[in-house]
């Protein structure tokens, strides 16, 4: 079953929101990612996403801890609404940043939006990053996190029988790759998969029409940015691997119901759309949310965008049905 939802309702295309346009213009005044030392790119990415000094005052409580991983302990952050009591469904979340940038803080706001006022526990994963830890380190950490949620989720107030995966950009790909591995390994069972504007194809970077439309930097993320991420993350001979480029996987049967959110003005738009449509064509439950007038990463901004609230209203309703007792 395939369903397409347009946000705002009935609108497929809009100019880039002025608040996002201002961010793009400021970004374009800075050196490109490949022009800076990698450590400086990592620092700037985090500096652009600071946590508010006084907190959000949203009633969400968090706990930082570590879980076991194949490459050593993995830092994680557990989120839940302080008014909710467990055991709660567990959503394992993977942040974006091209497998090179980001950490638990950079996407804190997204995890809060998932669980604010909801019967949901979020397990955010600080997986290993490239270039220090190239593929498959991130996918191994994603797999470790899911197995922890399934075997030890009760220890953090979760219900290991009600599991979901989510992530944005590189984290969206990691969520999909982890779901594929769970299918291939015979479990853990998943009830839902929620990728936001996922990277899907490391082989055909630049080849999709959305790269030609938006890859010049006029909407933020550039073709050159993605090439930089991919070169640091994955050796060329491994880019056809199923968990490195899920777009190339021929058999998608066995994946859980999927809710894919895409930004209209995004180089990654077309590969994400192709994935959602393929799932529907195979008879899988696939909902595609197309958001007009926004760019890559809009869901992790704190700019007061109406579209963010609309998207999460839909996610909460959909997840509530998938994760109910």
GIGI-V369776 format. One line per field, one symbol per residue. phi: phi as a letter, one per 20 degrees, with the letter a starting at -180 (. if undefined). psi: psi as a letter, one per 30 degrees, with the letter a starting at -180 (. if undefined). burial: # if it has 9 or more other ideal C-beta (glycine too) atoms within 8 Angstrom, else .. A space follows every 50 residues. Layout:
phi = ???
psi = ???
burial = ???
//
This chain:
phi = .dcdddcfgmddbbffggffffffffffeegfgfedggffffffgfffcf ffgememdnedcbebccfbfdogdfccdcbffeddefdgddeddfepmmc dnafffcgffffffdfmdebdddedeffdeefcfgdgfffffffffffgf ecgffdnddfecdccbrclgffffffffffffffempffdeaccedkffc beedgnefgffffcfeofcogdgfgfffgfffecfgfdfeggeecgfeff ddfnffgccedcegdbgegffffffffggffenffcdddddemccgnffd ecdmfffffffffffffffgffdfg
psi = kkkkkkklkgkfkllkkeeeeeeeeeefflklefflkeeeeeeeeeffhk kkeglfhggkklkkallkleglkkklkkklkffkkaklkkjkkklaggge llaeefgeeeeeeefjglikkkjkkilkllfeilkgeeeeeeeeeeeeee egeffggljffiklkllkcefeeeeeeeeeeeeefgllkkflkikkikkf jfehkffkefeeegffffgckleeeeeeeeefekkeffffkefeifffke jgkfllkkjkkkkeikfgeeeeeeeeeeeefggljjkkjjkkglakgffg lhghkeeeeeefeeeeeeeeefgl.
burial = .#..####..#....##.###.##.......##..#.#..##.###..#. ........##....#.#.#....########..#.#.############# ##.#############.#.###########..################## .###.#####.######################....#.########### ##..##.#.##..##...############.###...##.#########. .#..##########################...#.############### #...#.##.###.###.###.##..
//
